[in-house]
Amino acid sequence: MTGVVLKDIRKSYGSVNVLHGIDLDIKQGEFIVFVGPSGCGKSTLLRMIAGLEEITSGDMIIDGRRVNEVPPSKRGIAMVFQSYALYPHMTVYDNMAFGMRIARESKEEIDRRVRAAAEILQLTQYLERLPKALSGGQRQRVAIGRAICRNPKVFLFDEPLSNLDAALRVATRIEIAKLSDAMADTTMIYVTHDQVEAMTLADRIVVLSAGRIEQVGAPLELYERPANLFVARFIGSPAMNIIPATVTKTGPKTEVKLAGGKLVSLDIATDPNQQNKSASFGVRPEDLRIESGDDYLFEGEISIIEALGEVTLLYIEGLVAGEPIIAKIPGIVNAQRGNKMRFGADHQKIHLFDGAGESYEKN
Ligand SMILES: Nc1ncnc2c1ncn2[C@@H]1O[C@H](COP(=O)(O)OP(=O)(O)OP(=O)(O)O)[C@@H](O)[C@H]1O
C-alpha cells in the first residue's frame, strides 16, 4: 500500500515553530487537498513529504517505509509546482523524456511513457513544439506529463493552477480530475488557496491553521458539519455568517437568544452547564431566505445589493457591529438599499458553536 503516513510531524526554523505535530493517514489512491490561510504551513508540509525540507521531528512514512532521511529522488514522488519550469530549448517530447533519459530508461520505454502521458493530457499533437509555442495551460499540462512519466507512487501539487487565467484554471482543473481517475492507484496531495479546486478535486480536505490541523474530512462533510468556527468560516464563499448568541435553554433542543433580540429553538442538544453561556450562531448566506411572516431569525437594513443575475447578494446591517450579514438569494431580488427586511432559514441548516468555537453536535 502506497499510502503516506505523517506521525507527529513538526517543523521549526530556529526557535520559530511552524508545524506543531501533524498526524495524518493518507490512503493509497486518495486525493488529499491541503487548505488554510497564507502562512499556515501548507507548502512546508508538502515540501517535507517531497523531501525538499528537513523534518524537525516525527515520522514521515511513504509506502510503509520511514523516509525522513531519504532524498527526494528516492521517495517515489513527483511534484508539480506553480511555475512549470520547462526547458525552453527542448520540445514537449524532450521535456517529458528528460528525467527518464537521465535515469537511463530504454528508448522504447521512454517513448511508451511519453506517448501514454501525452494521450491522457491531450498533448499528443504538441509533442514536437517548444514550450514558447504553447499556452500557459498547455505548459502546465507538460509539467504534469513530465511528472506522470516518472511513474510516481505519490503525486504532489503545489498550487499548480495559480499562474493560469480563470478559463484555463477551470480547463486544467478538469484535466487534473480526469488524471486522478486515470491514475486511481496514485496518491495525490495538492495545496491550493482555491475553494473550488479543494471542493471539486479532494476525496478529503485537510484544513490547516497556524501549523495545526483544524479538521480533516470529505468536502461536503466540512461544509455541512464544520467542527469549529475556523472551519465554518474558511469553507464556503461568501463565508458563513456568525451572530453572537446566548444559550437560554439547554436540553435535547437548545434555545438561543441572538444578538438583536430574537429567540430561536434549534435541533441541537446542549448540556445544562451551557445555560446562559455565550455561543456563536452560524448560518450560511445561501441558507438564508427572505421572510415576510413572523417565522424569521432576524431583521436588518439592506446596505448593499449585488445583483449577479443568477443570484443576489444582500448585505444586512444592524446585527453584528461592523460586519454585515450576507444573504445569497437565488435570482433577482426586488429590494433597495435602506429597506428593512426579515430573513429566515431552515433550522436544520443552522450551526451552533460554544464559547470556545467548537461545534455543538446536531441531533
Ligand atoms: N526558511 C524559513 N525560515 C523561517 N520561517 C519560514 C521559512 N520558510 C517558511 N517559514 C514560515 O513558515 C510558515 C509556513 O510557511 P508556508 O510557506 O508553509 O505557508 P503556506 O501555508 O504555504 O503559505 P502560502 O499560502 O502563503 O504559500 C510561515 O509563517 C513562514 O513565514
The ligand as an SDF file (V2000), in Angstrom:
LIG
                    3D

 31 33  0  0  0  0  0  0  0  0999 V2000
   13.0810   29.4070    5.6990 N   0  0  0  0  0  0  0  0  0  0  0  0
   12.2170   29.8550    6.6070 C   0  0  0  0  0  0  0  0  0  0  0  0
   12.6240   30.4570    7.7420 N   0  0  0  0  0  0  0  0  0  0  0  0
   11.7390   30.8870    8.6660 C   0  0  0  0  0  0  0  0  0  0  0  0
   10.4120   30.7750    8.5500 N   0  0  0  0  0  0  0  0  0  0  0  0
    9.9380   30.2000    7.4400 C   0  0  0  0  0  0  0  0  0  0  0  0
   10.8020   29.7120    6.4040 C   0  0  0  0  0  0  0  0  0  0  0  0
   10.0390   29.1700    5.4330 N   0  0  0  0  0  0  0  0  0  0  0  0
    8.7470   29.3360    5.8340 C   0  0  0  0  0  0  0  0  0  0  0  0
    8.6860   29.9490    7.0380 N   0  0  0  0  0  0  0  0  0  0  0  0
    7.4680   30.2670    7.8020 C   0  0  0  0  0  0  0  0  0  0  0  0
    6.7340   29.0920    7.9500 O   0  0  0  0  0  0  0  0  0  0  0  0
    5.3290   29.3770    7.9170 C   0  0  0  0  0  0  0  0  0  0  0  0
    4.6600   28.4460    6.9400 C   0  0  0  0  0  0  0  0  0  0  0  0
    5.0450   28.7770    5.6080 O   0  0  0  0  0  0  0  0  0  0  0  0
    4.4150   28.0580    4.3370 P   0  0  0  0  0  0  0  0  0  0  0  0
    5.0780   28.5990    3.1330 O   0  0  0  0  0  0  0  0  0  0  0  0
    4.4120   26.6050    4.5480 O   0  0  0  0  0  0  0  0  0  0  0  0
    2.9050   28.5740    4.4160 O   0  0  0  0  0  0  0  0  0  0  0  0
    1.7440   28.3810    3.3740 P   0  0  0  0  0  0  0  0  0  0  0  0
    0.5700   27.9360    4.1740 O   0  0  0  0  0  0  0  0  0  0  0  0
    2.1650   27.5210    2.2620 O   0  0  0  0  0  0  0  0  0  0  0  0
    1.5250   29.8680    2.8910 O   0  0  0  0  0  0  0  0  0  0  0  0
    1.1160   30.4390    1.4480 P   0  0  0  0  0  0  0  0  0  0  0  0
   -0.3010   30.0220    1.2690 O   0  0  0  0  0  0  0  0  0  0  0  0
    1.2560   31.9050    1.6450 O   0  0  0  0  0  0  0  0  0  0  0  0
    2.0410   29.8580    0.4410 O   0  0  0  0  0  0  0  0  0  0  0  0
    5.1910   30.8480    7.5700 C   0  0  0  0  0  0  0  0  0  0  0  0
    4.8760   31.5520    8.7320 O   0  0  0  0  0  0  0  0  0  0  0  0
    6.5620   31.2190    7.0440 C   0  0  0  0  0  0  0  0  0  0  0  0
    6.8610   32.5590    7.3540 O   0  0  0  0  0  0  0  0  0  0  0  0
  1  2  1  0
  2  3  1  0
  2  7  2  0
  3  4  2  0
  4  5  1  0
  5  6  2  0
  6  7  1  0
  6 10  1  0
  7  8  1  0
  8  9  2  0
  9 10  1  0
 10 11  1  0
 11 12  1  0
 11 30  1  0
 12 13  1  0
 13 14  1  0
 13 28  1  0
 14 15  1  0
 15 16  1  0
 16 17  2  0
 16 18  1  0
 16 19  1  0
 19 20  1  0
 20 21  2  0
 20 22  1  0
 20 23  1  0
 23 24  1  0
 24 25  2  0
 24 26  1  0
 24 27  1  0
 28 29  1  0
 28 30  1  0
 30 31  1  0
M  END
$$$$
